[in-house]
Amino acid sequence: MWGNGSDETECMRTQYRGSAPFSEPETRAVRDFVLSVKEQLKFAINFHSYGKAIITPYNAMLPNLFREQHPEIRQTMHEFITEAKFAAGTDIGPATEIIGVVAGGSAGDWIS
């Protein structure tokens, strides 16, 4: 879902999506690392620089169907969220719900 809700112009730095999927060196580095360990990868956390937030998939989809489409991952996320200790006021959920942004091309969406 690359490109949904993001901006095609470089001047919009908050949501600039790049010229193509994995066009930016940082996203290529993450992609290459994830692909190199995909057989061992059991869980990934996407720490977001915006506020105190744990961003969960899907960020390019309204309505957000992650919970319905991936009940096994939803259960793992629920266990993580209920067992981990987060700072007071930490928002947890998809970007569409916690910050009101449709963000096509998020790492969490691609990894899941």
Backbone as a chain_set.jsonl record, in Angstrom:
{"seq": "MWGNGSDETECMRTQYRGSAPFSEPETRAVRDFVLSVKEQLKFAINFHSYGKAIITPYNAMLPNLFREQHPEIRQTMHEFITEAKFAAGTDIGPATEIIGVVAGGSAGDWIS", "coords": {"N": [[0.825, -1.192, 0.0], [2.049, 1.164, -0.572], [2.41, 4.623, -0.699], [-0.236, 5.417, -0.148], [-1.999, 8.03, 1.255], [0.273, 9.583, 1.611], [2.702, 12.113, 0.67], [3.678, 13.211, -2.559], [5.497, 15.149, -3.072], [8.677, 16.426, -2.34], [8.93, 18.523, -0.576], [7.127, 18.198, 1.463], [8.034, 17.082, 4.09], [7.058, 15.697, 6.353], [5.42, 13.651, 5.512], [6.569, 12.646, 3.248], [6.929, 10.299, 0.748], [9.001, 9.305, -0.762], [10.458, 8.513, -3.981], [9.794, 6.034, -4.936], [8.852, 2.713, -3.757], [11.049, 1.797, -1.176], [12.981, 3.628, -1.993], [14.601, 5.297, -0.556], [17.732, 5.453, 1.232], [17.665, 4.688, 3.956], [15.313, 3.193, 4.211], [15.874, 1.112, 2.488], [17.991, -0.078, 3.876], [16.7, -1.047, 6.195], [14.888, -2.815, 4.974], [16.695, -4.65, 3.737], [17.983, -5.698, 5.991], [15.816, -6.909, 7.4], [14.984, -8.817, 5.501], [17.271, -10.388, 5.504], [17.177, -11.68, 7.945], [14.759, -12.924, 8.093], [13.87, -15.561, 8.507], [14.474, -16.031, 11.154], [13.185, -14.018, 12.472], [10.833, -13.127, 14.793], [9.348, -11.174, 16.024], [8.796, -7.721, 15.74], [9.414, -4.353, 16.595], [8.288, -1.159, 15.976], [9.591, 1.726, 16.674], [8.459, 4.947, 16.94], [9.146, 8.298, 16.028], [7.392, 10.301, 16.666], [6.017, 11.83, 19.342], [4.96, 10.018, 22.283], [4.577, 7.067, 21.284], [3.536, 3.864, 20.256], [3.427, 2.429, 17.302], [1.197, 0.481, 15.54], [0.394, -1.994, 12.973], [-2.355, -1.701, 10.649], [-1.326, 1.023, 8.687], [-2.045, 2.262, 6.385], [-4.625, 1.919, 5.732], [-8.065, 2.386, 5.778], [-11.26, 1.366, 6.566], [-9.334, 0.139, 9.379], [-8.211, -3.035, 9.078], [-6.568, -4.802, 10.362], [-6.825, -6.186, 12.857], [-8.885, -8.009, 12.334], [-7.887, -9.437, 10.14], [-5.505, -10.596, 11.002], [-5.558, -12.365, 13.456], [-3.815, -13.902, 15.064], [-1.448, -12.424, 15.23], [-2.518, -10.162, 16.354], [-3.161, -11.154, 18.897], [-0.6, -11.634, 19.948], [0.356, -8.989, 19.959], [-1.447, -7.911, 21.797], [-0.698, -9.277, 24.142], [1.933, -8.314, 24.417], [1.429, -5.549, 24.779], [-0.096, -5.529, 27.14], [1.65, -6.663, 28.991], [4.065, -5.227, 28.905], [5.768, -2.333, 30.228], [4.908, 0.853, 29.795], [5.595, 4.35, 29.467], [3.57, 6.729, 31.186], [0.781, 7.942, 29.418], [1.487, 6.996, 26.915], [0.631, 6.413, 23.619], [-0.926, 3.785, 21.888], [-1.356, 2.006, 18.979], [-2.642, 1.909, 15.569], [-1.447, 4.374, 13.235], [-3.54, 5.598, 11.934], [-5.518, 5.686, 13.849], [-4.412, 6.773, 16.256], [-3.007, 9.137, 15.677], [-4.342, 10.159, 13.571], [-3.515, 9.855, 10.886], [-3.173, 8.636, 7.636], [-0.839, 6.507, 6.502], [0.856, 5.405, 4.026], [3.097, 2.831, 3.38], [4.44, 2.176, 5.702], [6.864, 0.743, 7.948], [5.985, -1.195, 9.752], [3.639, -2.116, 8.524], [4.661, -3.322, 6.199], [6.406, -5.29, 7.232], [4.665, -6.925, 8.71]], "CA": [[0.0, 0.0, 0.0], [2.955, 2.305, -0.633], [1.892, 5.843, -1.294], [-1.548, 5.829, 0.368], [-2.012, 9.062, 2.279], [1.53, 10.31, 1.738], [2.856, 13.195, -0.292], [4.655, 12.926, -3.613], [6.447, 16.249, -3.199], [9.727, 16.347, -1.326], [8.816, 19.604, 0.403], [6.274, 17.745, 2.56], [8.904, 16.149, 4.805], [6.395, 14.884, 7.367], [4.799, 12.48, 4.905], [7.155, 12.364, 1.939], [7.01, 8.844, 0.578], [10.093, 8.922, -1.643], [10.058, 8.413, -5.381], [9.339, 4.663, -5.177], [9.076, 1.893, -2.565], [12.458, 1.559, -0.812], [13.856, 4.537, -2.742], [15.496, 6.007, 0.359], [18.738, 4.529, 1.767], [17.266, 4.163, 5.267], [14.316, 2.14, 4.045], [16.578, -0.038, 1.887], [18.765, -0.731, 4.934], [15.76, -1.823, 7.007], [14.411, -3.924, 4.136], [17.751, -5.646, 3.569], [18.185, -6.379, 7.274], [14.671, -7.782, 7.676], [15.047, -9.957, 4.586], [18.404, -11.252, 5.864], [16.884, -12.426, 9.181], [13.322, -13.225, 8.104], [13.599, -16.893, 9.052], [14.621, -15.966, 12.61], [12.406, -12.899, 12.993], [9.566, -13.516, 15.423], [8.627, -10.001, 16.505], [9.483, -6.462, 15.449], [8.792, -3.168, 17.176], [8.571, 0.055, 15.219], [9.568, 2.903, 17.538], [8.168, 6.107, 16.114], [9.69, 9.526, 16.601], [6.318, 11.219, 17.024], [5.453, 11.707, 20.677], [5.099, 8.723, 22.954], [3.654, 6.231, 20.526], [3.872, 2.565, 19.689], [2.594, 2.382, 16.102], [0.919, -0.886, 15.116], [-0.172, -2.055, 11.622], [-2.049, -1.185, 9.328], [-1.356, 2.477, 8.711], [-2.46, 2.764, 5.073], [-5.922, 1.321, 5.467], [-9.265, 2.79, 6.518], [-11.069, 1.065, 7.972], [-8.181, -0.684, 9.693], [-8.656, -4.432, 9.154], [-5.501, -5.626, 10.913], [-7.311, -7.076, 13.921], [-9.68, -9.084, 11.741], [-7.105, -10.226, 9.189], [-4.351, -11.246, 11.642], [-5.874, -12.575, 14.879], [-2.666, -14.442, 15.801], [-0.554, -11.303, 15.503], [-3.259, -9.318, 17.294], [-3.017, -11.751, 20.226], [0.773, -11.354, 20.379], [0.412, -7.564, 20.278], [-2.197, -7.706, 23.04], [0.161, -9.746, 25.241], [3.035, -7.351, 24.539], [0.918, -4.282, 25.307], [-0.548, -5.676, 28.525], [2.77, -7.063, 29.85], [5.142, -4.233, 28.9], [5.522, -1.119, 31.009], [5.123, 2.045, 28.993], [5.443, 5.616, 30.184], [2.207, 7.243, 31.23], [0.408, 8.735, 28.258], [1.919, 6.392, 25.66], [-0.444, 6.005, 22.723], [-0.632, 2.518, 21.231], [-2.332, 1.682, 17.953], [-2.247, 2.325, 14.231], [-1.377, 5.817, 13.018], [-4.865, 6.073, 11.536], [-6.342, 5.891, 15.042], [-3.846, 7.571, 17.345], [-2.618, 10.486, 15.257], [-5.211, 10.567, 12.476], [-2.752, 9.928, 9.641], [-3.054, 7.462, 6.779], [0.572, 6.523, 6.135], [1.198, 4.279, 3.154], [4.502, 2.501, 3.303], [5.084, 2.067, 7.024], [7.658, -0.47, 8.163], [5.143, -2.19, 10.414], [2.731, -2.717, 7.547], [5.436, -4.178, 5.294], [6.937, -6.438, 7.977], [3.609, -7.847, 9.115]], "C": [[0.869, 1.255, 0.0], [2.266, 3.481, -1.302], [0.543, 6.291, -0.784], [-1.363, 6.897, 1.43], [-0.724, 9.84, 2.435], [1.674, 11.294, 0.593], [3.929, 12.848, -1.313], [5.677, 14.045, -3.776], [7.416, 16.239, -2.029], [9.603, 17.43, -0.268], [7.931, 19.225, 1.587], [7.022, 16.676, 3.358], [8.188, 15.261, 5.811], [5.779, 13.627, 6.785], [5.375, 12.17, 3.536], [7.42, 10.882, 1.805], [8.218, 8.387, -0.218], [9.565, 8.737, -3.054], [9.513, 7.033, -5.753], [9.498, 3.878, -3.875], [10.575, 1.616, -2.38], [13.427, 2.452, -1.584], [14.866, 5.236, -1.844], [16.476, 5.021, 0.999], [18.358, 3.928, 3.118], [16.256, 3.031, 5.124], [14.925, 0.908, 3.386], [17.358, -0.8, 2.95], [17.868, -1.583, 5.824], [15.263, -3.027, 6.223], [15.459, -5.03, 4.04], [18.011, -6.411, 4.864], [17.051, -7.357, 7.549], [14.698, -9.008, 6.772], [16.181, -10.912, 4.951], [18.133, -12.093, 7.106], [15.447, -12.941, 9.222], [12.996, -14.602, 8.662], [13.67, -16.905, 10.575], [13.723, -14.913, 13.256], [11.067, -13.378, 13.53], [8.709, -12.311, 15.771], [9.445, -8.769, 16.165], [8.698, -5.32, 16.067], [9.233, -1.968, 16.361], [8.45, 1.241, 16.162], [9.44, 4.131, 16.655], [8.654, 7.368, 16.806], [8.621, 10.523, 17.023], [5.817, 10.915, 18.428], [5.78, 10.397, 21.347], [4.115, 7.773, 22.301], [4.289, 4.918, 20.129], [2.895, 2.396, 18.527], [2.434, 0.926, 15.659], [0.348, -0.867, 13.696], [-1.695, -1.937, 11.678], [-2.216, 0.323, 9.346], [-1.815, 3.081, 7.393], [-3.877, 2.348, 4.735], [-7.002, 1.901, 6.382], [-10.451, 2.119, 5.873], [-9.883, 0.131, 8.169], [-8.64, -2.12, 9.946], [-7.624, -5.365, 9.777], [-6.018, -6.641, 11.932], [-8.081, -8.265, 13.361], [-8.839, -10.006, 10.86], [-5.969, -11.01, 9.83], [-4.613, -11.499, 13.123], [-4.692, -13.109, 15.684], [-1.66, -13.343, 16.14], [-1.222, -10.347, 16.494], [-3.108, -9.845, 18.709], [-1.614, -11.494, 20.774], [0.918, -9.888, 20.768], [-0.31, -7.274, 21.585], [-1.357, -8.131, 24.245], [1.309, -8.775, 25.481], [2.555, -6.073, 25.22], [0.511, -4.414, 26.772], [0.596, -6.025, 29.47], [3.871, -6.013, 29.95], [4.749, -3.027, 29.745], [5.913, 0.08, 30.154], [4.956, 3.277, 29.866], [3.987, 6.052, 30.148], [1.942, 8.105, 29.996], [0.869, 8.184, 26.929], [0.693, 5.969, 24.857], [-0.024, 4.737, 21.996], [-1.742, 2.227, 20.234], [-1.83, 2.105, 16.59], [-2.278, 3.846, 14.116], [-2.735, 6.39, 12.641], [-5.733, 6.392, 12.746], [-5.716, 6.852, 16.043], [-3.375, 8.956, 16.943], [-3.395, 10.961, 14.039], [-4.527, 10.693, 11.134], [-2.814, 8.593, 8.913], [-1.648, 7.52, 6.211], [0.925, 5.296, 5.321], [2.695, 4.058, 3.125], [5.185, 2.397, 4.644], [5.798, 0.73, 7.171], [6.814, -1.567, 8.795], [4.169, -2.868, 9.472], [3.483, -3.699, 6.657], [5.921, -5.432, 6.015], [5.849, -7.422, 8.312], [3.059, -8.548, 7.9]], "O": [[0.46, 2.294, 0.519], [1.623, 3.337, -2.342], [0.19, 7.456, -0.967], [-0.641, 6.685, 2.405], [-0.634, 10.691, 3.32], [0.868, 11.306, -0.338], [4.958, 12.264, -0.974], [6.63, 13.9, -4.542], [7.021, 16.066, -0.876], [10.124, 17.27, 0.835], [7.99, 19.885, 2.625], [6.672, 15.498, 3.3], [8.668, 14.165, 6.1], [5.629, 12.632, 7.494], [4.728, 11.493, 2.738], [8.067, 10.28, 2.663], [8.443, 7.183, -0.342], [8.357, 8.798, -3.286], [8.843, 6.886, -6.776], [10.207, 4.327, -2.975], [11.268, 1.245, -3.327], [14.576, 2.069, -1.805], [15.888, 5.72, -2.329], [16.107, 3.881, 1.281], [18.694, 2.777, 3.395], [16.335, 2.029, 5.834], [14.532, -0.217, 3.692], [17.387, -2.03, 2.934], [18.224, -2.709, 6.171], [15.221, -4.138, 6.751], [15.149, -6.205, 4.238], [18.231, -7.622, 4.843], [17.299, -8.512, 7.894], [14.459, -10.123, 7.236], [16.066, -12.118, 4.732], [18.787, -13.116, 7.307], [14.97, -13.351, 10.28], [11.926, -14.783, 9.243], [12.995, -17.709, 11.218], [13.528, -14.93, 14.471], [10.268, -13.965, 12.801], [7.483, -12.409, 15.81], [10.669, -8.784, 16.293], [7.467, -5.322, 16.063], [10.422, -1.79, 16.093], [7.345, 1.716, 16.428], [10.228, 4.325, 15.73], [8.578, 7.484, 18.029], [8.94, 11.509, 17.687], [5.251, 9.848, 18.668], [6.768, 9.744, 21.012], [2.959, 7.682, 22.713], [5.448, 4.874, 19.716], [1.692, 2.239, 18.733], [3.422, 0.228, 15.431], [-0.137, 0.174, 13.251], [-2.253, -2.082, 12.766], [-3.151, 0.84, 9.958], [-1.96, 4.299, 7.294], [-4.287, 2.418, 3.576], [-6.861, 1.902, 7.605], [-10.637, 2.3, 4.67], [-9.477, -0.577, 7.249], [-9.364, -2.39, 10.904], [-7.783, -6.585, 9.729], [-5.678, -7.822, 11.866], [-7.949, -9.388, 13.849], [-9.057, -11.217, 10.838], [-5.51, -11.998, 9.256], [-3.948, -10.901, 13.968], [-4.574, -12.803, 16.87], [-1.085, -13.344, 17.229], [-0.558, -9.792, 17.37], [-2.942, -9.056, 19.64], [-1.465, -11.169, 21.952], [1.531, -9.573, 21.788], [0.166, -6.477, 22.393], [-1.312, -7.424, 25.252], [1.621, -8.452, 26.628], [3.207, -5.575, 26.137], [0.751, -3.502, 27.563], [0.515, -5.707, 30.657], [4.542, -5.921, 30.978], [3.569, -2.74, 29.947], [7.084, 0.29, 29.838], [4.259, 3.244, 30.88], [3.266, 5.773, 29.19], [2.789, 8.9, 29.59], [0.67, 8.829, 25.9], [-0.174, 5.254, 25.359], [1.113, 4.631, 21.538], [-2.92, 2.203, 20.59], [-0.712, 2.606, 16.466], [-3.039, 4.518, 14.813], [-3.051, 7.529, 12.984], [-6.591, 7.272, 12.678], [-6.426, 7.672, 16.626], [-3.345, 9.863, 17.775], [-3.136, 12.05, 13.526], [-4.903, 11.539, 10.322], [-2.541, 7.545, 9.499], [-1.297, 8.473, 5.516], [1.261, 4.253, 5.883], [3.468, 4.983, 2.877], [6.407, 2.521, 4.718], [5.39, -0.278, 6.595], [6.917, -2.734, 8.416], [3.903, -4.063, 9.604], [2.99, -4.794, 6.39], [5.85, -6.528, 5.458], [6.061, -8.631, 8.218], [2.154, -9.374, 8.02]]}, "num_chains": 1, "name": "protein.A"}
